[in-house]
């Protein structure tokens, strides 16, 4: 059962751990069959990753978070093991998160969107624009649990308001960069809030929140100000709420298809 895609440079390092990994075929990396349980596989993987971290083999491990992600073929499958979040790109395993589009209705009936600017000291993508709330689904956490938790921590949104968020689909994509392979699916929610409600900075993940009219959001979307995956979530919102139209957007079909790539 295949769960990821390991870059060649990572494979070469993993050959040093024959008690954990085996190579049945030239291009197939497997966990040792003797690691028969979730706990055994998770513990063995953690030992390897801690060693690679100590040796400073990969830059992504400098962002170690002490936060685990589940590893499974599909989201609905039982997890095979858990793995440090910062290391998941080394194995190209599927990652899942929750992203929330926060918006309100203006007096003229048009929508305005709450946009977050990431903390200027954040480990990843500091200072870029983000969705109102977003966060990865950690080991043994559910989608709703993650939604409520991230709303409270990042934007000080109480559960009585966060619980009104509506699931509206997913956005999925895969890309590769110098830190590995990222195969990600974001569960997308829309949260309409009253005009007198404002999110406020909670745990320091966010530098500032802005309430922008949709046209300003659209203008920012085509710049490099948005974190890329958050831009995709906003683009999905614009399409679903008919702020982009197939008669006037020549790339409409490509945009819709591109938001839902199979992992």
N, C-alpha and C positions, 0 to 999 in steps of 0.2 A: 504494500500500500504506500503510495507516494504522498509525501507531505511537504516537500520543499524543493528548492533548487540551490545547490551549493556552488559558489564560484570556484574556479580552479585554484586560486591562491589559498582559499580556505581549506580545500580538500588536502592540499599538501601539508598543511599544519595538522590536520586531523589524523593523518597517517601515523603520527607519533603516539596515538592512543589506541593500540590494537585491542585493548581490553574493553573498549567502548564501541569502536567502529570497525566494520569489516568491508572489504571491497570484493563483492562477488563478480562484478563485471567491471570493465574499464571505466565506464561512466556511471556506475551505480554505487552509491554509498549507503550502507545499511548500519543500523544499530545492532550490536551484538545480541543474538537470540537469547543469550543467557540473562539479559536484562528483561525479565518477564513481566514486571509490574509497572504501574504508573510511578510508584515511588522509586523503584530501582532505576528506571530510565531518567527520571527527573534528577535524582542525586548524582548519577554518573555524568549527565550533561553539565550540571552545575560545577562539578570538580574540573571538568575540561575547561569550561569558560573562566573559572577563577584563575586557572593556570595561565591561560592566554591573556587574561587581564593583567596579571602580575608581570608577565613578560612584555607587555605593551605591544602585542602583535598587531592589533587592529584598532584604528582610531575610534570606531564606534563604541568600543568598550570603555573609552574614557568617559562616556556619558552614562556609566552604570547607575541604575536607579533603584536597585533592590525592589523591583516590581516584576512579577512573573506574568507571562502570557501563556495561555493554553496552546498546545500543538495538536491539531487534528486534521484529517483530510478535508472535511466539510464542517461548517459551523454546527450542524445538527448531529455530528458524530461524537461519541464519547472521546474525551481527550486522551492522548497516548502518553503525554508527559507535560510538564510546564518548563518554561525557559525564561531566563532574564530578558526583559524587554529590549534592552540595548543590544542584545546579541542576535535578535531574530533576523536581522538583515543578512547575517552571515550564512544563514541556512535557507533563506527565501521562504520561510513558513508563512502561512496566511495570518494576517493580523486584522483584528476587528475593533471598531470604535463606534462612538455615538457622537453625532454632530447635530446641534440645535440651531435652526434659523429662528431668531427672535425678531418679531415685527409688531408694529402697531398700526392702527388706521388713523389717518389724518382727517381733519374736518371735511376736506374735499372728497373723501372716500379713497384716496390713493394710499398705498402702503408706504411705510418707512421702516427701514431695517436697522436693528441694533448690530453694530459691528465692533469687534474687540481688537485692540492693538496689543499684541503680545508683549510681555515684559521685556524691557531692554536688556535685562541680564539673563534671560531664559537660555538654557543650554542649546536649544534648537530653534532656528528661525527667529532670533530676537527682533522685536520691533515691527514685525510684519503684521498685516491685518489678518484677522481670524474670524470664525463664526462666533456668535455670542457665547456659546458653550461648546466645548469639544473635549473628548477624552477617550483613551483606549480602554477596552474591556479587559480588566485584569483577571488573573486566575481565580476561578470559583465565584466570579461575579456575573450577574445577569445584565441584560440590556437595560431594564427599567432601573435596577439598582445603580447602574453606572450613570444613567440619566439624572436621577435624583441627587446622587453624590456630586457629580460635576457641576450641576446647577448651583448647589449650595456652596461648594468650595470656590469655584471660579467667579461666580457672579452674584453670590449672596441671594439667590432666588429661593424662597421657602418652598417646601414640598407641596403645599396647597396650591401653589401656582405652577410649579414644574410638572405636577401630575397631569395638567391639562395639555401637555405637549402631545401632538398627534403624530404617530408613525406614518411617514409618507413614502417610504421606499428605501432604496440603497443607492450608493455610488461606489463603484469598484474600479480598480485600476492596478497595473503593475508597472514598475519602473526600476531601473538599475542605475546606481551611481557608484562613486568610489567607496562607499561604505557597504555595498552589497545589493541584494535584491529585495525590493519592497512590493509585496503582493497584499493589497489591503482592500477591505470592504468596510464602508461606513454606513451604519444605520442612521438614517436621516429623519429628523423630527422637525415639525413646525410648531412654534409656540407663540400664539398671539397674546400680547399683554396689553393692559389698558394704557391709555395715553398718559396717565399720572404715575405709571410705574417706571422705575429706572433700575437696571442692574448696577451693582456696585462692586468694586474690586474686593475680592475675598482673600485667597491664599497667596496672592502675589504673582500668579501665572499671567495676569493681565495688567498692562500698564494703564489703559484707559478705555472706556466705552464711548461710542459715538452713535447718535441716532441720525441716520442719513436718509434722505429721499432716495427712491429707487434709481433715479437717473444718476445721482452721484455715485451710488454703489456700482452701477454699470460702467461709469467712467473709470472707477478705480480698478475694476475687474480686468481691464485690458492693459493695465500697467503691471509692474513687478512688485507692487505693494502687498498683494495678497499672498499668503502661504498657499502653495499650489493646490493641495488637496482641498483646502477650504474654499478656494475659488471655484472648484468643481461643484461643491455643495451649493454655493450661491448661484452658480449657473443653473443647476437643477431647479432651484427655487424660481428663478426668472422664467424658465420654460414652463413650469407647472402653473404659474400664476399669469401666464400669457403676456409677460413683458418682452418676450421674443416671439416672433410670428413667422411661420414658414414662408409666407408671401414676401416678407421683407428681409429675412435673414437667409442668405444663399447657402450657408453651411449648416442650416438647421438640422438636417438629417444626420450629418456627421457628428454634430454636437450631441444629439440625443444618444446615438449609438456609442459614442466615446465615453459617455458617463456610466456605461454598464458593461464593462469588459469582463469576460469570464476570467476567474482566477485560476 
